[in-house]
Amino acid sequence: MNARKIYIFSPGLRIWHWVNFLAIMVLFFTGLYIGNPFFLGPVGVEATYAYREGITMDFIRKIHFIAGYVLLAAFVFRVIISLFSKRDRLLFPAIWRRDYWTGLREITLKYIFVMRDAEGHEYVRNACARTFYPLVYLMILFMIMTGFAMYGMSKPGGFWSSLLGWILGFLGGEFMVHMWHHWVAWLIIIFAVLHVYFVVREETIKKNGELSSMFSGYKVFEKEPVDIKDVE
């Protein structure tokens, strides 16, 4: 069968992907600064002049909170577009189907270089992606909830405090919420690093548009994808 170009990612999904990526990067690095403040620059700035130079904890926290609101808006947007477009649906692992387990075995063997990429079946979204993406969405939701729960502490009785204040007690207090927030942030970054590796690997080995698809929306398949009905 000749290679086939298939439209996979809608404009909305591509916009969400890059906005989400930028928000997470800003949140991660400003979060590191908030957790362990350090002077910026090779020389540093004396505390007396730090505010004039814009290097203050207040400024970093504002950037962090703004990025948090962007992440929240992007998450809501992702959920909304999943309700109106077939190709934007939030896909979950179909553990009751045989092809899910077949696909998981094949993609694992390919990733560890036991099976050649030309072998096995083709998938629009392989079993590995279907397994881990829902977990990433849950981690992002967790970060949003714990983040705004801590943000609400600055205004007791306010909107975020009233809505998510219960999380502080549920997770064992303010310190533990900070720690969970920190740990899950690192899990998301580890996923991001692995995600980049797998995308670059696919693009390099198969030249199937895995990388460019998040700009153009199209990927190239040598075979008819098993799950083609998910997007067509």
JODA-V800615 format. One line per field, one symbol per residue. ss: DSSP state (H for helix, E for strand, L for the rest). phi: phi as a letter, one per 40 degrees, with the letter a starting at -180 (. if undefined). burial: # if it has 16 or more other C-alpha atoms within 10 Angstrom, else .. Layout:
ss: ???
phi: ???
burial: ???
This chain:
ss: LLLEEEELLLHHHHHHHHHHHHHHHHHHHHHHHHHLLLLLLLLLLLHHHHLLLLLLHHHHHHHHHHHHHHHHHHHHHHHHHHLLLHHHLLLLLLLLLHHHHHHHHHHHHHHLLLLLLLLLLLLLLLHHHHHHHHHHHHHHHHHHHHHHHHHHHHHLLLHHHHHHLHHHHHLLLHHHHHHHHHHHHHHHHHHHHHHHHHHHHHHHHHLLLLLLHHHHLEEEELLLLLLHHHLL
phi: .cdbcbcbbcdccccddccccccccccccccccccadaccgcbgbcdcbccccgcbcccccccccccccccccccccccccccbbccbcccbccccbcccccccccccccccgcbccccgcbbcbccccccccdccdcccccccccccccccccadgccccccbdccdcccghdcccdccccccdcccccccccccdcccccccccfbgdccccbcgbbbbcbcccbdccbb
burial: .....#####..####..##..##.###.##.#.....................#.#..##..##.##.###.##..#..##....###...#......##.##.##..#......#...###########.#..#..##.############......##..##.##........##..##.##..#...#.......#.#.....####.##..#####..##.....#.
